[in-house]
């Protein structure tokens, strides 16, 4: 979910990121994060479509709620998968919701989308209807009290409704292990430099949501982990996705990186420099995405 965490600035998953999404997502309210969310949606569109097709639904949903919708990656994937459904898209960021509404108009589906600005960590949620399907992609791990949010989702769902929790296994990786030439393994060291930050500020990232869903009164009907490996070649979108993601990681990792690693990272991020990541032809997107499909018991 694009949200303001009480401790942290955007960690960049994919959301991620884009922990992400990123991925999903801390609120920055800037164009840079919106671009990352849009690139995440573009690059991982095929995988998103495979997840929506896999959902173990008893009937096609007519009312969907997308919790932590960002700029609409899940919203539009769900609208495409379920052409008769209406979706309520919920996020803390007014800017991202505005972008989502603009996209809905451009796609001609504005009549099927309602946007709601709300912070789901508050005790009182706005009226979100009685959805048949609740979708939360790269958003649950940002919640301050996931157990309370899970209970609220259970109460929100229609009887027999389905809750789909989608989470990335941390940030995607983009560079080969032996890159860059002068500082092999730089990307992994940059990620490692963010571990203590994320452990403190985003403690639920990488959690196993199955037991938590069961404890909240759901029956987990299916779980699936998708391995993502997309060769980038000279893909402009993957290059920009890698650049934006590493730029956000730098903001957290810099204090823990040595001067040589920081200089190498800055060389990758220098869009006009000879070692810019945008000039590389060996990028790939490597990550995992896990989905839990849980029925209201």
Secondary structure, DSSP 4 states (H G I P E B T S, - for coil): --B--SS-----BTBBBBSSTT---B---SHHHHHHHHHHHHHTHHHHHHHHHH---SS--SEEEEET-TTSHHHHHHHHHSTT-EEEEEES-HHHHHHHHHHHHHHT-GGGEEEEE--TTSS--------SEEEEES-GGG-S-HHHHHHHHHHHSPTT-EEEEEEESSSPB-S-TT-STTSTTHHHHHHHTTHHHHHHH-TTTT--HHHHHHHTTEEEEEEEEEEEEEEEET-HHHHHHHHHHHHHHHHHHGGGS-HHHHHHHHHHH-TTSTT-GGG-S-EEEEEEEEEEEEEE-
